[in-house]
Amino acid sequence: MRRFFRPTWAEIDLGALVGNLRLLRKRVGPRVKIMFVVKANAYGHDAVLCALAAQKARAADWLGVSSVEEGLALRSAGVKLPVLVLGSLYPFESVLAAAAHDLTPIVASLESAKRVAEAALRLRRRIDIHVKVDTGMGRIGLRPEAALALIRNLSVLKGIRVQGILTHMAKAENDAAFTGRQLSAFKRVLKALDKEGLRPPLAHAANSAAALRQPASRFDMVRPGLAAYGLVEGFTPVLTLKSKIVYIKTAPRGATVSYGATWRAKRVSRIATLPIGYGDGYVRALSNRASVLVGGKRCPVVGRVTMDQTMIDVTGAPGARVGDDAVLIGRQDGAAVTAAELARHCGTIPYEIVTALTSRVPRVGAGR
Ligand SMILES: Cc1ncc(COP(=O)(O)O)c(C=O)c1O
């Protein structure tokens, strides 16, 4: 564990993480594999910590990352599970590094397929790939007809095996009709491939929302991120963002707090300072909006969040003193501040709140 003095850290409850993955497994059934998505440092939860916990508990079959770099970091930490690189392979030099470390690339164009074939020839080994089909996300991915044509072409190429085929859902959390159309397009491709004996062994499409809401989206494997981190109802939040009060003072009525003097005390107030700010990913948009838990009480953030420090009004938590724990995301004595709540304050989504946490915040594994 990294040594740190500044009392600001994120606790990662690995027991909760494994529990969430097991719950997902129960919901999708034993025949459907689980690709645990650990891109963007496991949505800010520490990819190495989370991947090793999932591997040890045999709670995931695959891992999903966004880049070769993210995959290499897992491999150097001893992660042995199959890893799919979900992002674009461009620039193609990364193919060799990916293949050398058993990272499975996604192919979404004839050009990238050719580069993988060249790498296979050079390394004198077969490279497994997954072909990405765009059924409505409009990001990387071949249109269904082009995907069919590519897989037909690849079936005669020696160095490549099409192990998987995937698509990605654009609106699974709130639009069953749109998702249904995406799934129909994907199924048509699979059916055509099946007819020609070319259906790859692993077809996958579902993010958390689709996996939980649309059983028809599960195919051979699901790719949860959000639910695994407990950021979906019914799952246990994995991350607790904590700090400690490092300073308290009494502000007279009329006193202002922080840059721009945007908050003014309407009464004599006790103002506590926490050593966390937007330099840690506790974003400035939370200024004068968010609450922080101290002694199980919700204490409002007052004034602007600064780069390194944030002030809260602890007048409503009379026992508060220097050294007390402050929970910025998570639970304390029955009270809770969720990533979803912070996201609403900022007009964004919980994904952005947790991935915003910077490397300055030590992640501490707990709960196992
Ligand atoms: C290709 C792909 N699959 C799966 C996921 C996981 O999605 P979620 O976190 O909503 O479960 C993502 C995340 O954005 C993704 O980009």
The ligand as a Gaussian input file, in Angstrom:
#p B3LYP/6-31G(d) Opt

LIG

0 1
 C      -17.582000      -1.179000     -24.887000
 C      -18.065000      -1.103000     -23.483000
 N      -18.602000      -2.181000     -22.901000
 C      -19.063000      -2.153000     -21.630000
 C      -19.013000      -1.002000     -20.880000
 C      -19.536000      -1.009000     -19.454000
 O      -20.665000      -0.192000     -19.301000
 P      -21.388000       0.010000     -17.899000
 O      -20.401000       0.663000     -16.999000
 O      -22.540000       0.891000     -18.189000
 O      -21.776000      -1.332000     -17.398000
 C      -18.482000       0.160000     -21.444000
 C      -18.449000       1.397000     -20.662000
 O      -18.578000       2.478000     -21.091000
 C      -17.991000       0.101000     -22.791000
 O      -17.475000       1.197000     -23.373000

